[in-house]
Amino acid sequence: MSYGRHILMGAIAAAAAAMALWPPGALEPLQARTLAVVIVTLGFWATSLLPGFLTAMGFFAALLISGLAPPDLVFSGFTSAAIWLVTAGFVIGKAIQVTGLGQRLAEAAAPHLSRSYPMLIGGLMLMGALLGFLMPSSVGRAMLLVPIGMALADTLGLKPGSTGRTGVAVCIAFAANLPGFAILPANLPNMVLSGAADSILGIHFGYADYLALHYPILGLARCAILVALILRLFPADAPELAAASAAAAEPGGRQLRLMAVLLATLALWATDGLHGINPAWVGLGAAVLLLLPRIGFVTPAQFRESADFPTLLLVSGVLALGAVVSHAGLGAVLADLVTGVLPMAPGRDFLNFVSLSLLATLTALIATMPGVPAVLTPLAEQLSAQTGLPVETVLMTQVIGFSTVLLPYQAPPYLIALGLAKEPPRVIVKMLMILAAVTFLVLVPLDFLWWRLLGWI
């Protein structure tokens, strides 16, 4: 490890120690010690000083040994439905690979997407945006897109380690997640916001109103910017794509049977609101079917090859961090501190709009994406009085904040998509930072004008 990394690790540890020994007046001693552990964890995740899974294990150990949180809270990530969606994703991805279905689908899509690298990236982004209307789970969309996208990358000659192949993985990670923030039932934070607004404030958000408010800017415009950024940051040489237009052969019997299972799974995911079965349990059932002897497609040995336990540890740690922060009351303390600094006052509509969006973005750094509505929704009436904006408008600014991710650990679905694509989280950090800057410099002003046109401001 270089001296620079040693210095950075020491700085993170010193900041955490200072927090624990000399807590600010706004924090109770238990909160300060919990925040010290959170600072170290976030610092190591953000800088990749240690492997992500090892940092997660250290987070578990620090909380349990110090008695800062009970085991059921610390290990709550392992009981989350997201973990079973990830596990199901490993099985589905392996089945698509071993049967050759991913390659078949990639070959079928290649004549349409392989005319140029920009068309490939744009096509994958469009597929993700369309799936957002059909599938209620960003992890489920990643599970479907990653095997097809990676097989398509193979077909196009984008070899592992190449910039173009990384660009495909990054595109899928964003396509499976980002457009869904503008569609009410498509992502978990959206549903947490809707449920919290209903239960705490008695405010109901309609599907069409939510879509009209967010999709033009946070959906379509941001997807177009994403495509341009990926092409800029992850270029691929045109000669690599020259041999990608071969016609696809007809799928075999095993591939057709697997396609039937996947279509049934997709149908159950898409009709989640009708039957009420959690998408994770649908994915788990599909995984069991795919692993059954004689009937299934994945052998135990192949499953062991595909299962990525470090990714499960990392995702569990991220999910647990949000639960611990919420349990300790750190999110509300942070929000109270930040609201005292931001320039919010009645009559300053644009500054209020930007400040509320920034508040949600900063809250997500500590509470992670699903934690933002849990922290900020109880403060909505207070923020409405402070800004003079309607409570509904204050609530909706959370969407701008929790969809503007600064670091990968904030958003488990990004980690899951990259893990399924066998790419490290660090490949997406620069993209996230640039996209956040573009969001606040370009999209937030556009959103302000759009919301005003619709009568929300």
N, C-alpha and C positions, 0 to 999 in steps of 0.2 A: 504494500500500500504506500502511495506517495506521501511526502510530507504535507502537501496541500490537503489530501484527504484526512490525514491525522489531525490537522489544524481544524478542519471543518467539523470533524466528529467531536473534537474537544469543545468547540464553540457551542454545538448543539447541547452537549452534556452540561456545559457551564450555564447556559440559559435555563435548562430544566432545573438544575440545582438551585439557582437563584430564585426561581419561581417557588420551589418547595420550601426554601429556608426563609425567604423574605416575601411572603405573598402580598399582593396588592390588597388594599383595604376592602375592595369589592368582593373578594373571595374569602370563603371560609377555609380553614386549614385543610380539611379533607378535599375540597375542590381544588386547592392549590397543588396538593400532592398528585391528585388525578391529572390535573393539567400538565404537570411536569412530565408524567409518563406519556401523555398525549403528544407533548412537544417533541420528545425524543423519537417517538414512533413516527410522527409526521415528518420530522426532519430526515430520518433515515430513509423513509419511503420516497420523499421528494428528491433526495440527492443520490439514491441508489448506493449509499455507502456500504450497505449490506444487502444480500439477496432479500427480496420482498418477503418470502416465506419465513426467513430467519428473523426478520424484524417483527413479523406477526407473532412468532413463537415467544420472542422476548417480551412483547406487549402482554401476552397471556401470563407469562411467568411473573412479570413485575406486578401486575394487578393482584394475582393470587397470593404471592408470597407476602406482599405488603398488606393484604386484607382490604384493599381499596374498593373491591367489587366482589360480589358473590360469584361462585363458579357458574351458576345458571345464566348469569348476565354475561360473564366473560366468554362463555362458549355458546352464546345465543346465535352466533353466526352459523354454527354447525347444524342448528335445528331450523335454519331459515330455508324457505322454499327455493331460494336462489341456488343453494348448494346442490339440491337435487336436479335443478335444471342444468347446472354445469355437468354433473355426473351423467345425466341423460345425453347431454351434448357430446361427451366423449364417445358414448356408445353409438349414437346416430352418425357422428362424423366418421367413426371407424367403419360402420356398415356401408356408408356411402363410398368409402375408399375401397374396401376389400371386394365389393361387388362390381366396382368399376362404374357405378351409377354417376358419381361426380364427374368422371372423365367423359361419360356419354353426354351428360347435360352440358358440360363445358364445350364439347365438340359441336353440339347443336347450337350453342349460343355464339361460338367463335365466328361464324360467317357474319353475324350481325354486330359483334362487339370488337372484332379483331381488325377492323379496317384501319384503326389507328389506336394508339395508346390513350389519347383523350376520349375516344368513343368507349373504350373499355371502362375507364374510370367513371365517365358520365353514366354509362349503362348500369354499372353496379350501384351507383348512388341512386339512380331512378328505381331500381329494383327494391332497394331498402326503403325508399320513401313510399312506394306502393304497398309493400308488406306491412307498413305501419298501420294501414287501414284494415288489415285482415287479421293480424296477430297481436294479441294484447301484451306480449312479452318481448322486450328488447333482447333478452338472452335467447329466447326461442328464434327470433329473426337471425341472430348471429349463428345459431346452431345450423340453420338452413343455408345461410349464405356462405359461411366460411369454407365448407368442403367444396362447394361449387366454384367459388371464386379462386381457391387455391388450385383446383384441378384445371380451371381455365388458365391460370397463370402458367401451369406446367405445359398446357397445350400451346401457349404462345411463346414458349421458350424463356420465360422469366425464371431463372434458376434461383434456388435458395441462396440467400445472401445478397442478391442483386437489389439495386435501388428500386427497380420497377416492381419486383415481387413484394418488397416492403410497402411500396405505395398501394398495391392491391389490398394488402392486409389492413393498412391504415384506413383505406377507403371503406372497406367492409365494416370495420369497427365503428366508424362514424355513421355510415349508412344504416346500420342496424339500430343505432341509438338516437342520433340527433333529430331526425325528422319527427320521431315519435313524441318529442316534448310538445309539439304543436297539435297533437291529437289526443283528446282527453283520456281514453282508456288504454293508450298505447304504452305508457311507461309508468313505473311504480310511483315516482314523485308526484306525477299528475294526479294519481288516484289518492295519494296521501293528502294532497292539497284539497281535493274535492271533498274527501271524507271529513277532514278537520274543519273546513269551512261550514259544512253541514251540521256537524255535531256540536261545534263550539259557538258558531254565530248564526246558525239557521239559514245560511246562504247556499243556494243551489246553483251549480253551473250547468248550463245546457251544452250538449255536444256541439251543436251548430254555432252557438255564440263563441265557445272556446276556440273552435276551428277558425272562424272568421277573424277573431282577434289575433291569433298567433301564427296561423299557417302561412299567410303571404310573406311575412318578414322572417320569422324564426324558422319557418319550414322551407319555402321555395328559395328565398333570397340567400339564406345561409347555406343551403345545399349547393347553390351555384358558386358561392364564394369558396366553399370547401373543395369543390372540383378544381377550381383555379389554383388554390393553394397546394393541393396534392400534386398537380402537374408541375408546379414550380419547385416544390421541395423534394419530390421523388420522381425525377424524370427517368424515362426509359428510352433507349436508343431504338429508332425505327427498325433497323435490321433484325433485331430480336423478334419482331412480330411478323416477319416476312412469310414464314411457313405456317401460319395459323389458320388458313382458310379451308382446310380439308373438310369434306362433308362427313357428317356423323353417321355411323352405322346404326341399324335398328337395335334397340335394347333387347337383351336376352331375358330368359324367364326369371332368373333371380333378380335382375334389375327391375323387372315389371312388378314382381311381388313386393320388393322393397319400396318401389314408388307408391304402391297401393297403401302400404303401412304409413308412409310419410304423408300422403294426401289425407288419410283418415286422421292422423295426428294434427295436421294443419287445420282440418275442418273443425276438430274439437277445440283447438286454440282459438280459432276465429269466432266460434260461437260460445265463448266463455261466459258471456252475459246471459245466455239462455239456460245452460245446464248448471252453471255455478261451480264446476269443477276447476280447482286451481290449475293453471297451466303447468306448474311443476309436477303435479300428480299425473297429468296427461303424459308429460315427457317421461316420467318414471315408468308408467305402464308401457309406453312404446319401447323403452330400454329393456324392460323385462322380456317383452315379446322378441326383441332382436337378439337377446342372449340365450333364449331357450334352445336346448339341443334339438337337432333335426329341423325344427321350425324356423329358428333364427338364422342370423347371418354372421354373428361375431362369436368366436370361440373365447373361452376364458383366457387363453394365452394372448389373444389379440386384444382383449379388453385390458389386460395388465399392461400391454404395450402402450395403449392409448390413454390410460388413466394418468392424470398429471396431479399427483398429490400436492406438490408445492403450490400449484395454482389454487387448489382447494383451501390450503392453509392461508394463502394471501387473501382470498376473497372472504374467508371466515373472519380474518382479522379486521378487514375493512368494515364489514357489517357490524362486528362487535364494537368497534371504535365508536360508531354512531350511536349505538345503544348505551354505551358507557357515558359518553358525553351528555346525552339526553338525561340519563339517570342522575348524573351529578349536578345537573342544572347549569352546566357551563355555557350552553348555547344561549340561554336567556340572559346570562350575565354579559356575554359578548355583545349581544344585540343591544342591551341597555347602554353599554359603554360606547358603542359605535353611533347610536342615535344621538348621543350627546355631542358628537363631533361633527356629524354631517350637517350641511347647511340647509336644513328643512324648516320651512315656515309657510303659512298660508299665502297664496298669491304667487309663489315661485314655482309654477307648475313644472317647468322643464327641469330645474334643479332638484325639485322633489322627486320627479320621475327617475332621474339618473341616480339620486341618492338611495332611493328604495331598491332599485335594481342592484346597485353596488352593495347595499346591506345584505341582500339575499346571496350575492356572490361570495362575500366574505364569510357569511355564516356557513356556507357550504364547505369552506376550508376546514372548519372544525367539526361541524355536525354531519358532513357528507351530504350528498344530494337528497336522499329520502328524509333526512333530518331537518331540512330547511322549513318545510311546512309545519312540522311539529313544534319548532322553536318560534317561528314568526307569526303563525296564525293567531295565537292568543294575544299578540301585541297589535293586531291589525286595527282595532278601534283606537288605541292610543296613537298609532302612527297616522291614522286618518285625521284625528284631531290636530296632530302636530303639523300636518301638511295641508289640510283643507281639501284633500282628495276623497272621493267616495271610498267606503270600505272595500267594495268589490274591486275597484281599481288598485288599491293597495295590495289586496290578495293576489291579483293577477301579475303584479310585478315580480312576484316570487318565481314565476316561470322563466323570466329572463335570467334571474340569478341562478337558479339550480340547473339551468341548461347551459350556463357558461362555466365550464369546468376548467380549472387552472392546472390541476395536477391529476395524474391517472388514478391515484388512490381514492379520490373523491367519488368515482363512478365505477363500481364493480362491473357493470356490463362492458365497459371498455376493456378492463383487465381480462374479462372472460373471453371476449372476442379475440383479443391479441393472443391470449393463451391457446385458444383453439387453433389459431393460425401459426403458432410456434414462433411468435415474435415477442421480444421483451418490451415491457411497458415504456422504456425510455424512448422508443422510436416515435412516440406520439407526443412527447412533452413539448417540443418546439411548435408543433401544429396547434396544440391547445393554447399556448401563450399567444401566438399570433392571432388565432381565431378570437380569443378574448379581447385583444386590443381592437381588432376590426369590429367586434360586436359593440363595444362602447363608443368607438369613434364614428361608426357608420350606421350600424343597425339600430342601436338605441335611439338616436335622433329620428331615424325613419319610423321606428315603432311609435315614438311620441306623436309624430304627425298622423300616422295611421289611426292610433287610438283616439286622437282628437277628432279626426274625420268621422269616426264611428260613434262619437259622443261619449266615450268613456272618460275623457278628461275635459 
